[in-house]
Amino acid sequence: MTAHDIGQILRELGVISERQEEMGRDIKEVKVEVKKTNGRVNALEKERHDATVIDTERKRMDRVKAENRQRWGGWFQPVVSGLVVGLIVLLTSLALTHQI
């Protein structure tokens, strides 16, 4: 190997070394940014989870309300309402005619 070849190899090694140092600095910057954004991502994930839980609970409550409405629907509600109104009218008329 000649001195010229050795000089060429050393120059190439210097370029490689500079690139490696630059990559090391870039990696450090990336790590810093990842640490910064990781907290925000975790907060966003928690918010999404909370929103999903709230949405699920609202849907469950809507189903329960719908079931309760359905239970009182149909013929049962008018019959009970009619009986209650009839009893009120009967008791009021008896009270007004002094029969109670």
C-alpha positions in Angstrom: 0.0 0.0 0.0 1.2 3.4 -0.9 1.0 6.5 1.2 -1.6 7.8 -1.3 -3.8 4.8 -0.6 -3.4 5.1 3.1 -4.3 8.8 2.9 -7.4 8.0 0.9 -8.5 5.4 3.4 -8.0 7.8 6.3 -10.1 10.5 4.5 -12.9 8.0 4.0 -12.7 6.9 7.6 -12.9 10.6 8.7 -16.0 11.0 6.6 -17.6 7.9 8.0 -16.7 9.0 11.5 -18.3 12.4 10.9 -21.5 10.8 9.6 -21.6 8.5 12.6 -21.3 11.4 15.0 -24.0 13.3 13.1 -26.3 10.2 13.3 -25.6 9.9 17.1 -26.7 13.6 17.5 -29.8 12.9 15.4 -30.6 9.8 17.5 -30.3 11.9 20.7 -32.6 14.5 19.3 -35.1 11.9 18.3 -35.0 10.3 21.8 -35.7 13.7 23.4 -38.7 14.3 21.0 -40.0 10.8 21.7 -39.9 11.4 25.4 -41.8 14.7 24.9 -44.5 13.3 22.7 -44.9 10.1 24.6 -46.6 11.9 27.4 -49.0 13.6 25.0 -49.7 10.3 23.2 -50.4 8.6 26.6 -52.8 11.5 27.5 -54.6 11.2 24.2 -54.9 7.4 24.6 -56.3 7.9 28.1 -58.8 10.5 26.8 -59.9 8.2 24.0 -60.3 5.4 26.5 -62.4 7.6 28.9 -64.5 8.8 26.0 -65.1 5.2 24.9 -66.1 4.2 28.5 -68.5 7.2 28.8 -70.0 6.4 25.4 -70.5 2.7 26.4 -72.2 3.8 29.7 -74.5 6.2 27.8 -75.5 3.5 25.4 -76.2 1.1 28.3 -78.3 3.8 30.1 -80.2 4.4 26.9 -81.0 0.7 26.6 -82.2 0.6 30.2 -84.4 3.6 29.7 -85.8 2.1 26.5 -86.6 -1.2 28.4 -88.3 0.8 31.1 -90.4 2.7 28.6 -91.3 -0.5 26.8 -92.3 -2.2 30.1 -94.9 0.6 30.7 -96.0 0.7 27.1 -98.7 -1.3 25.5 -102.0 -1.9 27.4 -100.6 -1.8 30.9 -100.0 1.9 31.2 -103.5 3.0 30.0 -105.2 0.5 32.3 -103.2 1.6 35.4 -103.7 5.3 34.5 -107.4 4.8 34.0 -107.8 3.0 37.3 -105.9 5.7 39.2 -108.0 8.5 37.6 -111.2 6.5 38.2 -110.4 6.1 41.9 -109.5 9.8 42.3 -112.8 10.8 40.6 -114.8 8.3 42.8 -113.1 9.4 46.0 -113.6 13.1 45.1 -117.3 12.5 44.3 -117.9 10.5 47.5 -116.1 13.3 49.5 -118.2 16.0 47.9 -121.5 14.2 48.5 -120.5 13.6 52.1 -120.7 9.8 51.7 -117.3 9.2 53.2 
